[in-house]
Amino acid sequence: MSGSKRGSSAAPRVITDLLSSRLHNLAGLSAASASLRVQRKFNLTLLEWRSIGMLGAHAPLSLKELARRAALDKSYASRTVSGLIERGLVASERSDADARAVLLSLTKAGDALYRKVIVDANARNERLLSPLSTEQRSQLMEMLAALTVSARSVLEDERRAASGETIDEDEPAATGTSPADSGNSDGLDLAEIRALVSRLNRLVGGN
């Protein structure tokens, strides 16, 4: 019982004290600064940079896979890619395995731009993390990975509920590993998740 209380904290009294609200605010601030920066320095929208960034790291990709990786609606991804193709930054070609499939990749000019922007993005990332020590940064990444798994579990439950399935809302969210961390099979128990949430709240300004 004592272990389950390890990460417990007082229930938030206002919506802005919720972890989801804090993370949403942090993500919004980060996206806003990134959007202004890539527009000012590289004449790119944030959606264009996300697309170029994913293609620079994972090309060739289908439009569907690019949209999934960049967390874009497929229609937005389609319009964004069309603009990048017109600018000579992205190329499309038929797949050798499936003539009906179109694969996207960066052109020589697109790859050169990607290399410039990723260096700048790393510098911006370093500035954003500058208030944290090396240990805190490691803890933050660990916490975000754990919370991502938990959030995926909650989302799946809500999708099941929306389809009419009965779910147990008192059941702890899944604490397994995300696909990116599949090499670790131990997972985290609920007490560890709560402790991570508490530490994350402190890192982002909670009590």
C-alpha positions as CSV (number, residue, x, y, z in Angstrom):
1,M,0.0,0.0,0.0
2,S,2.8,2.4,0.9
3,G,4.3,1.9,-2.6
4,S,1.1,2.9,-4.3
5,K,1.2,6.2,-2.5
6,R,4.7,7.0,-3.5
7,G,3.8,9.3,-6.3
8,S,0.4,10.6,-5.1
9,S,-0.3,14.3,-4.9
10,A,-3.2,16.5,-4.0
11,A,-5.9,16.6,-6.7
12,P,-5.6,19.8,-8.9
13,R,-8.2,22.5,-8.0
14,V,-8.2,24.2,-11.3
15,I,-7.8,23.0,-14.9
16,T,-4.5,24.7,-15.4
17,D,-3.0,22.5,-12.7
18,L,-3.8,19.3,-14.6
19,L,-0.8,17.6,-16.1
20,S,-2.5,17.5,-19.5
21,S,-3.0,21.3,-19.3
22,R,0.7,21.9,-18.4
23,L,1.9,19.6,-21.2
24,H,-0.5,21.2,-23.7
25,N,0.8,24.7,-22.7
26,L,4.4,23.6,-23.0
27,A,3.8,22.0,-26.3
28,G,2.0,25.1,-27.6
29,L,4.8,27.4,-26.5
30,S,7.4,25.2,-28.1
31,A,5.5,24.8,-31.4
32,A,4.9,28.6,-31.5
33,S,8.6,29.4,-31.1
34,A,9.6,26.7,-33.6
35,S,7.0,28.0,-36.1
36,L,8.3,31.6,-36.0
37,R,11.9,30.4,-36.1
38,V,11.6,28.1,-39.2
39,Q,9.6,30.7,-41.0
40,R,12.1,33.5,-40.2
41,K,15.3,31.5,-40.9
42,F,14.2,29.0,-43.6
43,N,10.9,30.2,-45.1
44,L,9.1,27.1,-44.0
45,T,5.8,26.6,-42.2
46,L,5.9,24.3,-39.2
47,L,4.0,21.6,-41.1
48,E,6.5,21.9,-44.0
49,W,9.4,21.4,-41.5
50,R,7.7,18.4,-39.8
51,S,7.3,16.8,-43.3
52,I,10.9,17.6,-44.3
53,G,12.2,16.4,-40.9
54,M,10.4,13.0,-41.2
55,L,11.5,12.5,-44.8
56,G,15.0,13.5,-43.9
57,A,15.1,10.8,-41.2
58,H,12.9,8.1,-42.6
59,A,12.5,8.4,-46.4
60,P,11.1,7.0,-48.6
61,L,7.6,7.2,-47.1
62,S,4.1,7.0,-48.4
63,L,1.9,10.0,-47.8
64,K,-0.1,8.0,-45.3
65,E,3.0,7.0,-43.4
66,L,4.4,10.5,-43.5
67,A,1.1,11.9,-42.1
68,R,1.2,9.3,-39.3
69,R,4.8,10.0,-38.3
70,A,4.4,13.8,-38.5
71,A,1.0,13.6,-36.6
72,L,-0.7,15.4,-39.5
73,D,-4.2,15.0,-41.0
74,K,-3.8,13.3,-44.3
75,S,-5.4,16.2,-46.2
76,Y,-3.0,18.7,-44.6
77,A,-0.1,16.4,-45.4
78,S,-1.2,16.2,-49.0
79,R,-1.4,19.9,-49.4
80,T,1.9,20.4,-47.6
81,V,3.7,17.8,-49.7
82,S,2.3,19.3,-52.9
83,G,3.8,22.7,-52.0
84,L,7.2,21.1,-51.2
85,I,7.2,19.3,-54.5
86,E,6.4,22.5,-56.4
87,R,9.4,24.1,-54.6
88,G,11.7,21.3,-55.6
89,L,12.3,20.1,-52.1
90,V,10.4,16.8,-52.3
91,A,10.2,14.2,-55.0
92,S,7.6,11.5,-55.6
93,E,8.0,8.2,-57.4
94,R,6.2,5.0,-57.9
95,S,7.1,2.1,-55.7
96,D,8.9,-0.8,-57.3
97,A,6.9,-3.2,-55.1
98,D,3.5,-1.7,-55.8
99,A,3.0,0.4,-58.9
100,R,-0.1,2.0,-57.3
101,A,1.9,3.3,-54.4
102,V,3.7,6.6,-54.4
103,L,6.8,7.1,-52.2
104,L,8.1,10.5,-51.1
105,S,11.7,11.5,-50.5
106,L,13.8,14.7,-50.3
107,T,15.5,16.1,-53.4
108,K,19.1,17.2,-53.3
109,A,17.9,20.7,-52.4
110,G,15.5,19.3,-49.8
111,D,18.2,17.2,-48.2
112,A,20.5,20.2,-48.0
113,L,17.8,22.3,-46.4
114,Y,17.0,19.5,-43.9
115,R,20.6,19.3,-42.8
116,K,20.6,23.1,-42.1
117,V,17.3,23.1,-40.2
118,I,18.0,20.0,-38.1
119,V,21.2,21.6,-36.8
120,D,19.2,24.7,-35.9
121,A,16.5,22.6,-34.3
122,N,19.0,20.8,-32.1
123,A,20.3,24.2,-31.0
124,R,16.8,25.4,-30.2
125,N,16.2,22.1,-28.3
126,E,19.3,22.6,-26.3
127,R,18.3,26.1,-25.4
128,L,14.8,24.8,-24.3
129,L,16.4,22.2,-22.1
130,S,19.1,24.5,-20.7
131,P,17.4,25.0,-17.3
132,L,17.7,21.2,-16.6
133,S,20.7,19.2,-15.5
134,T,21.8,16.2,-17.4
135,E,20.1,14.0,-14.8
136,Q,16.9,15.9,-15.0
137,R,16.9,15.7,-18.8
138,S,17.3,11.9,-18.6
139,Q,14.5,11.7,-16.1
140,L,12.3,13.9,-18.2
141,M,12.7,11.6,-21.3
142,E,12.0,8.6,-19.1
143,M,8.9,10.2,-17.7
144,L,7.6,11.3,-21.1
145,A,8.1,7.8,-22.5
146,A,6.1,6.3,-19.6
147,L,3.3,8.8,-19.9
148,T,3.1,8.3,-23.7
149,V,2.4,4.6,-23.1
150,S,-0.2,5.5,-20.4
151,A,-1.8,8.0,-22.7
152,R,-2.0,5.5,-25.6
153,S,-3.7,3.1,-23.2
154,V,-6.3,5.7,-22.1
155,L,-7.0,6.6,-25.7
156,E,-7.6,3.0,-26.7
157,D,-10.0,2.7,-23.7
158,E,-11.9,5.8,-24.9
159,R,-12.1,4.4,-28.4
160,R,-13.6,1.2,-27.1
161,A,-16.1,3.1,-24.9
162,A,-17.1,5.2,-27.9
163,S,-17.9,2.0,-29.8
164,G,-20.2,0.9,-27.0
165,E,-17.8,-1.4,-25.2
166,T,-17.8,-1.3,-21.4
167,I,-14.5,-0.3,-19.9
168,D,-13.2,-0.3,-16.3
169,E,-12.3,3.4,-15.6
170,D,-10.8,2.4,-12.3
171,E,-8.3,0.1,-13.9
172,P,-4.8,1.5,-14.1
173,A,-3.6,2.5,-17.5
174,A,-1.2,0.2,-19.3
175,T,2.4,0.5,-18.2
176,G,4.1,-1.5,-20.9
177,T,6.6,-0.1,-23.3
178,S,6.0,2.0,-26.4
179,P,7.2,0.6,-29.8
180,A,10.2,2.8,-29.6
181,D,11.2,1.2,-26.3
182,S,10.2,-2.4,-27.1
183,G,13.7,-3.6,-26.2
184,N,12.7,-3.1,-22.5
185,S,10.2,-5.8,-21.5
186,D,10.0,-4.9,-17.8
187,G,7.6,-2.0,-18.0
188,L,6.6,0.2,-15.1
189,D,4.1,-0.4,-12.4
190,L,1.4,2.1,-11.3
191,A,3.4,3.3,-8.3
192,E,6.3,4.1,-10.6
193,I,4.1,5.9,-13.1
194,R,2.7,8.1,-10.3
195,A,6.2,8.8,-9.0
196,L,7.2,9.8,-12.6
197,V,4.2,12.1,-12.9
198,S,5.0,13.8,-9.6
199,R,8.6,14.3,-10.7
200,L,7.5,15.6,-14.1
201,N,5.1,18.1,-12.4
202,R,8.0,19.4,-10.4
203,L,10.2,19.7,-13.5
204,V,7.6,21.8,-15.3
205,G,6.7,23.9,-12.4
206,G,4.2,22.0,-10.4
207,N,4.2,21.5,-6.6
